[in-house]
Amino acid sequence: MSTTETVDLIESVNELTGTVIGKVEEIDSRVEVKEKQVDEFISNARAEYPLAPNVISDTKHFNAMCKEVDLGTPVDIFDSHTYPWSISSAVAAASGTVTKLGVHDLAAYDLTPNGDLLKAIGHKNSHGQLYYGSDFKTLLFDVEITQAMSDGRAYIIVLANCDRFTGWTRGEFITQSSCFVKVLEHTGDIQFHPSENMAATINAGTAINESWQYLHATRSGWGGCHQPRFNGVGKMKVALCLPYIGTGNHGGKFIWADSVGHKYTHTAPSVLNELSVD
């Protein structure tokens, strides 16, 4: 092969290589566009999924918490509840309060609606009324566990439901849990799990938050009892509102529904729970 032929061959190869690279880049670009379209489709589809009723009741107004006192009044955590809520613990020494707040009380407790909570709370209307159309309540927990049991256990459980599925940790379908939280104070090893056992575990974290956070998690099937809890020795002040547990997976989009029979205008424990009191 002559020098000229060699040069021509190299040029042809380089030209072909450039064409191939261009085609690959074009294909990559098309794939990237399609991936974005698929992701967008999935995101939009999740917003269109039907929303199942809340498995737990009394999650909008917390009518059975801090029942006999005015909003903004701290109540001893061990005396703060009536049915369907209950409090159990395994601690050697602990104390705490629960304070129920309306939407217009939040600012006075460093809980001004911001961050993710703006997804749920009403806007300011044309007459200057804040949080237009919102009437849900928030629970502010201020808990300190100072000594664990001799076996190392240290927890306070805020139980709201212990209905049984076909068996503990069973079900070949997806379930989800979600809520809004804001951590105001934290020292020690204590943690707050707004959802645990029945549905996917949610950990409020330990970082002091300037803004409200919306937390969402999924698991397969149902576990055991619904057991929101404070774990570990330490002190924690944290706010919670609009907890939800149900079937499906809305992919972290804001969701909330009430228990069976109340849609989103809940004013009492679900009818089914009321019938089972006796």
C-alpha positions, 0 to 999 in steps of 0.5 A: 500500500502506497503512502497516498493510499495509507493516508486516504485510508486513515482519513476514511477511518477518521471520518467514519469514526467521527460519523459513528461518534456523532451517531452515538451522541445523537442516540445518547441525546435521544435516550436522555430525552426519552428517560426524562419523558419516562420520569415525567410520566411516572411522576405525573402518574403517581399524582393520578393514583387513587388515594386510599383512606387513612388506616389510622383515624383522628389525624387531622384535628387530633380530637382525642389528644389534649382533649380537655384543655385549650389549644396551646396548653401543654399536657403531660404526655402520659395523660394527654390522650383518650381513645383511639390513642394510647401511650406506653413506655419502657423507660426508667425515667422520662417526662414530657408534654404534648401541646395541640396547636391550631394553624394560627397558633404555629408562629408563636411556637417557632412553627410558622408554616414554611418549607414543605408545609406550604404544600398543605396549608391554605394561602392568604386570601384577597381579604388578608386572611392567612391559611385560608381554608385550613383547620388541621391541628399540630401536635408539639411534643417536648420529651425527655428520656433520662434513664433506660431500663436495666435491659437497655430499652428506652422508648415511649410509644404513641399508639394509634392503631393495632388492627391485625392484617392476615399476619404480621409482616404480610402482604404482597403489595406496597404500603406508604406512610407520610407526615409533616415534621419540624425538629425544634430541639435535640440533645442526646441519642433520642430519635422520633419515628412518626411511623414505625412497625405497621407501615414504613418507618419514618425518622424525623432526624436529629437536625434542627430544622428551619423549615417544615419537612414532608417525609414519605416512605414505603414498604411491602405489606403491613407490619404489626401495630402502628407505633410512632415512638421516641427511642433512646436517652435524650431530649427532643422537641418536635412538631407533627401534623397530618400523618397518613398511612395507606396502600400504594406509592405516590412517590413522595408527593404530598398526600393525606386522606382521612379514615373510612367514612370521613373523607377529608372532613374528619371530626371524630374517630372513624365510625368503625373504631367507635363501634368497636369501643365496647 
